[in-house]
Amino acid sequence: MELYTVVEVAQKLRTTKQRVYQLIRHGYIKALKLGDLKIPSYELERFIRDSLEKDFSDLDNVTDLFI
């Protein structure tokens, strides 16, 4: 298991670190605090797997993605 920083997760998801903090705050990604926030690799994989076909534009109202 690897631990990622918020910046590393943002890079992997191709988003901003502010967006990662929002995802953590809303409970979509679980993190732990060891000095700075860290996200376990298995948690990032779970988030990606569970988030397929979801629209995260509004974190208070995540919906299915319709293409």
N, C-alpha and C positions, 0 to 999 in steps of 0.2 A: 504494500500500500504506500502510495505517495501522498504527500500533503502539498497542496497548491496555495499560493497567495491569491488574493483578490485580483491583482494585476495579471497573474498567470491565467486565471480562469477567464478573465475578460479577453485576453488574447486568444485563448482557445475557442471561446464562443464568438469571437469577432464582434465584441460589444465594448462598452465603456466600463470602467471600474465602478462608476456611480450606478449603472444598471445592475451590476452584480450585487452591490450593497442593497439595492431595492429588492432584488430577488431573495436575498437572505432575510431582509426585514419582513417580507411578505410570507416567508416560510416555504418558498419553492426550492431553495437550496439550504441545506443544513451546514453549519460551520462550527468551528470551535476556536476559542481564543487562546493562543499560545504566544503572548506578546501581541502580535497582529492576528487578525482572523486568518484561519486556514481552512481549506476545503479538502476533505479526503478524496482521492481519485475515484473511489467507488461511489461517492455521493455525486460527483460530477457526471459519472457514467449513468447513474440512476436518473438524474435530472434530464439528461439528454434523451434517454430511452422513454421516460414517461412524458416527455414534452413533444414528442413527434406529433405532427398535425395539430398543434395548439398555436393560438395567436396570443402573444404576450404583450401586445400594444398597450393594453390597459390592465395593469396588474391587479386591480380590484375586480376585474371582470374578464378573466381568461376564458376564451371560447375556443371551440373547434375551428380549425383553419379550413376554409372552403376555397378551393381553387377552381 
